[in-house]
Structure formats: structure tokens, C-alpha cells
Amino acid sequence: MYRRRAVAIYLLALVVMVTMLTWVLSDQYQRDIQAGREKGAVRADLIAEWVNNVFMVNEYTLVGVSQLVGTPGQSIFSLSDDTARSIDTFLATRRDSMPILDELGLTDANGRVILSSNPSYSAGYDVSDLPFFEAFARDSRRDQLVTPLVWSAHDQRHYIIHLRRLRSLEGHTEGFSVAWLNPSVFHATLKNLGRTPGENITIVDNQMQLVARHPESTDSLNASTIGASIDKAFAPAFIQSKEQPTSLRMTSPLDDKDRLYWLQQVNELPFMVMVGEDLQGLLSNWMQRLWVLVSVALLVALLGGLVLRHYIGRLGLEETLNQRMAEREQARYQARTRAARLQALVSSIQDMIFVFDQAGRFTYVHAVAQERLALDPEAALGQHYRDVLPKSVAERFAEVSTRVRHTETSEEFEYSLRIKREMHAFHSVVSPLKDAANAFSGVLAVVRDVTQAKANEAQMRIAATAFETHLGMLVTDVHGNILKVNSTFTRITGYHQDEVMGRNPRMLSSGHHDKDFYRKLWQSVAKNGSWQGEIWNRRKNGEMFPEWLTISAVHNEKGELTNYVATLSDITERKAAEQEIHQLAFYDPLTGLANRRLLQERLEQAVQSSCSPKQACAALLFIDLDNFKQVNDTLGPYAGDQLLQQIARELGQVLDESDTLARLGGDEFAILAHNLGSTPEKVAAVAERLARKLLAVLQRPISLGSESLTITGSIGITLLCGSSATQDEVLQQADMALFQAKQAGRNTLRFFDPAMQSRLQHRARLEADLRKALPNNELVLYYQAQVNAAGTPTGYEALLRWVHPLRGMISPGEFIPLAEENRLIIEIGAWVLETACRQLVAWADDPSKATLTLAVNISPVQFHEPDFVERVMQILERTGASPRYLKLELTESLLVEAQQQAREKMLRLKQTGLSFSLDDFGTGYSSLAYLTQLPLDQLKIDQSFVRHLLDDLANAAIVESTIGLSHSLGLEVIAEGVETEAQRAWLIEHHCHAFQGYLFAPPLPLESL
């Protein structure tokens, strides 16, 4: 503890010292940097003022030139020759008197030189094409302009141009006075300025071109050349900040030195002054102070460390002394503890211990249970064993003691004594004792009462005999590891004991049972102490077999689980007998089909299930072979049996595994078909298709030896769909339907329900007529307008109509589901799409309709065809229609199934230029996931929401949310079913501006558009 405290104090002192040094050095650093900034600010301000004065002097010169032009109101084009010569002389004189002036000149408003001190720019020379001149001439509000460095291709050098506008009394531009300034004068002036070591003064223009620098750079890039461009990486730091003046610390791009710069803009001139101070020179005093203070701190830390080391060493000596004293005391304590532990150990030994000296006298007696002694321990000490023990025991002990003394090895023997009228068996181990000189000093006898052990051994022999019984047995530990098996187990499973020892019984698992079965098995063992039941296991040769298994948990006297015992018997033969009995009871011996009894059991279950609205419906079909008696009469009963067997096989191939095919007797069969649908109409349709397949199977030729027969059948059908009929009533209904089929002329089918029969006939006629509708040109397209907020049509939706020659117009809701179910929609949908594309081509020639879009509904059955994309592309190519005006309307249910495939198809079609609209949005499986993933262009609000949006808040909220969702996803939105002005106004108010409905136009044939 003292050592840690000393180290902590030392470290704390170091932290305080370092903190103080850091604060002192940081404060001095900031002071030096601030002094450098102030110095740079003064220098930069001085240079900026000087540069500004230079241009002010030059401005006075230009003002003088303008005054020499003439009296107010006199144009510079009307100068007399004398005046022109005096101005020319003035220009030359001023140029020679001012070193910074290279040339002075006078131009007219169009940039033609009138007078110039430079012979190269004679009268009439045009300078209007110079960029700065053009900009200045266009800005009539400016009276003067100073340019950044300008390169003269004529003179091959840089200039700074200073222009001043010459105005008439009316304020019109008469011309310009121009001064060409030599930037080298700035450089020469800077050289004459005194500077401190490490100081750098630079003047640049607003294009970051070097105007002047002192001192000059000596690098190979000659960065001090007038017009040299400063590194662009350096430019943002100088020009981005609009707060002038300012200071920056950075590495100079001219000489790569770390400097502190002060930047100052020269009033409104395109120049900037940069005064840089070498940080190494600026902070030289601070660096000296840093090294001094760091050296002092290191010295103090070293001295403190030496003192700490001495103090810690002293503490170490004290700890060593204290530790040795503690170890000595610990040794004494451990000696006392060992003695006590030895006594406790001896006291805890359940066996009896006797010690005898050389003469055979008792010197020590130990017994936890003294009631097992035949003598008093205190009275026996000092007595000879012959005086205490019975004669027979004493003689036996004398013989053993003599041998132990001579052989110097331990010896065991057993004897019996009667204690308190009960015989006890004892086992004794006699060992020699030696003294310090390794001489014999007596014997030690350890005696154990083995009376109970002898009894347990006898019981184990009895248990071992019982273990080898006619039942297979195995014993495991609490972890399920096999400890022992009997011979019957080997005979049943094929595994010998050495093959299963230490392994888990799960090695016998056949895989026939699941985890839940075993979980419940072991729960029963844990709760009830045992489990019994039938289980399937696997023999060593891989054969699966059934067994009757009993598992019992074994607990000790404390209630602790110690073992599991399992008995098993092979019930293969019993199961085979049960299976044979079951086969005879529930199956037809001739065909192997279910018999009437099994059919009735399963029919009872189907009747009960059909009462639940959530269960799928079923159907019962009775089949009777037509004229079967003639086969028996002509070919004999054996041929009839063969015919029945073949028919059973043929009928079974048509059915699903969940269906039940039964032979009721003679030539009558029955079929119980499950899971046919959820509505009576669908169940009836499926049952009819099944029955027609069965009739077709029956009509196939059947070979019986050399004979070939063709047989027919009659089928009666009744439906189990939400009916309250009993089992007997269902059987009667099927039988009545079969009678109706026979009465109808055989080789046909009939439903029990007359109304259902009528509906099926109507459906069949409708399907037959629909197959002829397309070839007979009975299908037409109607077009309903889609308009904008102003009511102007922007496109149409193509709607399919069926004009039946007898029934007239048939509703699409009646025939389209039928077409989808029978896959006629694929051919019909292709016709609709191609007709719509040809109409687009026709509209393309009409300027009033050339930009109209045409929406076509796509059926899910049609869309999910593998070649759907190719068919669409072929139609577009064949018709020549523009894809940009074609819109495919898809339903939500189409997109939910195989969403990734749908997305890929849409993306491929999207590449052609056509668009997609999601029809009836909100009525199906609306999901934001597919809205964000699929390449949709438009959402179509279903008319069921639009119809009630004014009188139902929920519908209004749904429509409003749909509009907001569309806008947030960047999709167009259109409302269908708009029938009133109020609905239209509400939709416009909520930012829906596209409509479709009877308010604007009903679906019309093409000629009515």
C-alpha cells in the first residue's frame, strides 16, 4: 500500500509539473504568434497603402489626360492639330516622369487609338478585342478599371492596364484614357524596403499571378518571375475568405517553408498583399525556452525517481522481514492443523482400527460405531488379544500375525462374531508396524463390517439371474451411457455388450420418430419415473423393427437418480398379425382398395371437417361400371376379377395421394376427393374435371388374355362443402346422383344438386362459346378517356367486351375469370395488346391524337408466361407502335407472387420505353416494399374508394394517403370511377389531377370517340 501511495504521489507531481510547463510554453507560444501577426498586419497595411497610392497617382495622370482633351462639350474627334500635338507631348512627358508608366494613350469609344506615347500603337490601332476592354466598355456605369496582370503577345511581357472613361456633358462615353503600367516597378520598390530575417513580402493579383516578391525565390522553378502562377492548392486559402485582413499558417508554395502569413486586400483593386514570417525564426526564442524547461523537468523527474527508488527499496526490506515472520507463524499453524486434520481423518474412517504391540497387547482402538465392538475400548487397552477375543478368532489372528511378522507384508482374512444376538461378518487387513530403527514393533488391523455387503452380493447374484430373461434389458448411467445389456438384447438387436458399452441408446434410433416424440418420452420418465410404449428401432444389420419398450428410472435411498433400466421385446410378428387383420378389416381382398368400412370412417371425418368454414371442401363420387354383368356372363368370373383389378389400377393413377379410392362391392367404386376448393362453384368445377378424367380412363381398351374390352361407367357426384348432411345422407345423395347418371343413358356424370348441375351446364356452354369468340370476331375493344384537371383527354384505357351473337353484351366480370382459369386469356390478351398497338399506330397519323397514351390491362396468367416479354416485343415490332405511348396496367396480386421475376420482366420492358400502372391500388396486397422495388410509373386509385370518399372518412383517408404516397415516390396518380363534380373537386383539392370515369366519358367503341 505504501509503495503504491509513493508511486502515486510521484506520478501526480510529474503530472502537475508537466501541466505547468505545458501552460507556460503554450502561453508564450501564443504571445509569440500574436506578436508575429501584429507585425505582419503593420507591414501588410503599409505595403497595401503604398500600392493603393501608386494607382491613385496614376489616376491623377489619367484625369489630367481627360482634362487636356478639350473644353467641356468639345468632342475628342474635333481636336485641332495643335491640341493633339500638345496632348501627345504631355503623354510622353508623363510616361518618362513616372517609372511605373510604360505607355499612355487615348482611344475613342470603339477602342480605336487616337493618341499614344507608344509608336507601336499608332492612331487607328484597334484595341477593342482585348477582354478587359470589352468588359469595361459594356459596363457604362464604371468610370475606371484596373486589371490584373495582362500578357501582351505584342511585347511579350506583362502589363497592368489602368483605364478611365471620358464622358461628354450629356454623360455619353466619348473615349478612354489608358495607362500601361510596368509591374516590375513593384518588385524594384519591394527590394528597397528593409525586412527582418525570415520575412517574406508578396503581391499577387486576383488570378493568383505573382506581381512582386521580396526576397526572390532561388528554386529551379523561378517562382519569383512576374506572372508566375501560385500553386492552385494554395489559392483557396488566400481568396475564399471574404474577411480581410486575415492571417493564415501554412507552408509557402514558393519556397516550401512553414510561415505565418498576413493577408490584406488592396482596397477595391485586384491585388492582395501577403506578408509571411518564417515560423522557425519567429519561434526561435520559444524553442530555446522549451529545451531549457524540458531539461529542467527531466532532471527533476530523475531526482524524484531516485528518491522514490530508495524509499521503495526500504519498504521492500521491511516487507521481507514481516513476510518471514508471518511464514514462521504460518508453519506453526499448519502443523497444528495437520495434526487436527489427521485426527479428524481417523475419526471419519468407518472401519475399526486396532494396534497391537510385539506381545499382542492392545495399544490403540478406534471405532466410530462402538456398538459393533465385542469389547469395551477403554478396558481392552493393555490386554492381550487372547484375553478379549473369542478362541476361534484369537487363533486365526495369531496365525495371520505370525505370517505378517515374518513376511513383512499385509494379509487379509475374514471371520464372524455374534454381537448382541446377531451374527456379523468382518473383513480384516493386518499390516506390520516398524519403529524408527526399522524394527518390528507390532501390527495394525483394519476391520470392516461386511455383513450388509454379503447380503447385497447375494441379492446381486439373484438379480443377475433375473437379468438374463426372455426380455431384452439394458442399464445406463444418469447420462444415458450403456453400462450393461443381457443376451436377449444381443439376440434382438444384433449388438454384443462390448459393442455398446459406454455408448448412448440413441445408436439404435431408426429416424422414424421426431424430436417431439423423444421429448415427451423423457418428460414422462422424469415426471412418472417410467414410460412404456411402442417404438421403432434399427438392428445392427440396418433392419428397422418395432419393439415394446419400458424405461424406468432408478433412485438411491436419498432419492437421487442413479441409473435407467430399459426392457424391450421384439413385436415384429405381432405387428405383422395386426397388419394382416387390419388389411382384412379395411381393404378389399381382390383389388387392395379401401373397402366400404374404411371409406365410411374417412367419409365421417370429411363430413365433420366440411362443417367448418375454414376447411377446404370435398366431393364423393360413386362409379358404376356399365354392363359389367355381360363380362362375367361371357368371359367368366375370373376375367371379371381381372377387369376389376385393372380398372382399380387405372383409376388410382388419376387420383392424388390424399384421395380415397374404395371398392364398395361388385362393380361399384367410390372416390372421396379432398381439398378441392373453398367455394361450391370451384369444388363443383374441379369435381367435374375429375369425373370426366375417370370416364376417359374407363373408356380405354383393356386386354384380358386374347380379348380386348372397352367399358364405360356412370358417375354420381355429391359435394361436401358447408353442408349439415350426415354420413348416411351423403351416401344417399351420391347414390341418387349415380341413379340420375344411369337414367341419363350411362357413360355420363350427374351432380346431386340440380341447381349446381344447371350452373355447371351454363359454365360449360359459356366456355365453349368463349373458345369460338375470338375466331368469330365477337371480341371488341371499348375505350374510356383518361383526362387531366382541365378535362382534356390525355389518353384512353382499352377495355375488352364480348358481344355474344345470342346473349348480347356479356360482362367482363363473367367471362374473364373463366378465360384465366382455362388459360384462354393468353391468346385473348395477346389479341387485345396487338389491337391496342395497331390503334396507337393509327392515332400517330392524327395530330390531335398522336400524343395520347393507351392503357392495356394485363392478366396475371398472361404476365407469368415465360415468354411474355418476348411476345410484347414482337407485337411492338410487328405493329410498329411507339412504346412511349403504351401503358401496361398490372394488379397487386400479380406482383406479390414471384416478385423478383416480375421485377426483371418489368425492367426489360421498361427499356423499350413503355410505362407501367398499378391498377386497383389498395384493394389487394398493398405493400410499400414492392412499390419501392418495382419500376412503376403510375398508381391507379380503385373506384371502390373514389365512390365513397365524400361520405366515408376512412375511404377519404385512404385516397389522400395514396395520393401523398404517389407524390413521395415520384409516381403519377389517377383516380378511376369519378362520377360527380364533387368527387372531382375533392380530388383536385388533394392534388390528384388525372381522372377516369363516367363524369367525363363512359367506355365507348372506337367509332364513337
Disulfide bonds with the S-S distance in Angstrom:
Cys617-Cys721 2.01
